[in-house]
Amino acid sequence: MGLVTGLLTLPLAPVRGTVWIAERLMEQAEREAGDEAAIRRRLAELQMLHDIGAINEDELAAGEDQLLARLNELRAGEAGGSHGA
């Protein structure tokens, strides 16, 4: 039974792998949320995943939206901090 289940779910392996990669990327992005260079790297990685067909257009857009929001927050925080109160 394990062999049959394994064979039947084999076509889903790339999807599970892609989801795992995306989750790891998001976790790393969250850890490095304060680092603009890290956010730019994550954006490039998302684009690469899209280019190779690992993620679709919607997943790319969602990831970009999250990362760009973090980048904007980071920049807003830097702007607020550099002008003083």
C-alpha positions in Angstrom: 0.0 0.0 0.0 2.8 2.5 0.8 4.4 1.8 -2.7 1.1 2.4 -4.4 0.4 5.6 -2.4 4.0 6.8 -3.2 3.5 6.2 -6.9 0.1 7.9 -7.0 1.4 11.0 -5.2 4.7 11.1 -7.1 3.3 13.8 -9.5 2.7 16.1 -6.6 6.4 15.9 -5.4 7.4 19.1 -7.4 4.5 21.0 -5.9 5.4 19.9 -2.4 9.0 20.8 -3.0 8.0 24.2 -4.4 5.8 24.9 -1.4 8.7 23.9 0.9 11.1 26.2 -0.9 8.7 29.1 -0.8 8.1 28.6 2.9 11.8 28.6 3.6 12.3 31.7 1.5 9.5 33.5 3.4 10.9 32.4 6.8 14.4 33.7 5.8 12.8 36.9 4.5 11.1 37.4 7.8 14.3 36.9 9.7 16.0 39.5 7.4 13.1 41.8 7.1 15.1 44.8 8.3 17.8 44.3 5.7 17.1 46.0 2.4 19.7 44.0 0.5 18.1 40.8 1.8 14.7 42.0 0.6 16.1 42.7 -2.8 17.7 39.2 -2.9 14.3 37.7 -2.0 12.6 39.6 -4.8 15.2 38.3 -7.3 14.7 34.7 -6.0 10.9 35.0 -6.4 11.4 36.2 -10.0 13.8 33.3 -10.6 11.3 30.8 -9.2 8.6 32.3 -11.5 11.0 32.2 -14.5 11.7 28.5 -14.1 8.0 27.8 -13.6 8.2 26.8 -9.9 5.6 29.5 -8.9 2.8 31.0 -10.9 1.9 34.6 -11.6 -0.3 34.9 -8.5 2.3 33.5 -6.1 4.9 35.8 -7.6 2.6 38.9 -7.2 1.7 37.9 -3.6 5.4 37.4 -2.6 6.4 40.7 -4.3 3.6 42.6 -2.5 4.8 41.3 0.9 8.4 42.0 0.2 7.8 45.5 -1.2 5.6 46.3 1.8 8.5 45.3 4.1 10.9 47.4 2.0 8.6 50.4 2.2 8.3 50.0 6.0 12.0 49.7 6.3 12.6 52.9 4.2 9.9 54.7 6.1 11.5 53.8 9.4 14.9 54.9 8.2 13.5 58.2 7.0 11.7 58.8 10.3 14.8 57.9 12.3 17.2 60.1 10.3 15.2 63.3 10.7 14.9 63.1 14.4 11.8 63.9 16.5 
